[in-house]
Amino acid sequence: PVTIHGFYGQGEDDFSWAGGSFASSPTVFSTLDAEQEYWGVLGRVDLSDTVYLATRYGHSSNETAGIVGNEEADRIEVAAGWWVEDNTLIKASYTRQDEGNVSGGGRCQFGATDCDWDVFVIEGSVSF
């Protein structure tokens, strides 16, 4: 079967990283009404009882007042999973994120043009 999910949300906080970036000030916070908005779509296809393919797209934007610049982040992930046993999963995935310099993601220094990244991961998990 094919499964598709969508989500939307908003978040607010009374604090933000000083200088607007975790990278520039990982332990220094300032009082600020920080706001984020996000949405995404997830899809999954079960190829058999034990194997699936999945993808996820997510978008977030920093809605904090006074933010100027690229305040958005987009992420896409493509994955395949294999249930070896009922409680044991092996998953391989590729993720790419295009992150603006004031997106709120925390990886950028202010003044950077972007903070894009990608990664390939193979992971195993056992649930109890």
Secondary structure, DSSP 8 states (H G I E B T S, - for coil): -EEEEEEEEEEEEEEEEGGG-TTT-TT-EEEEEEEEEEEEEEEEEESSSSEEEEEEEEEEEE--TT--S--EEEEEEEEEEEEEETTEEEEEEEEEEEE-TTSSSS---TT-S---EEEEEEEEEE--
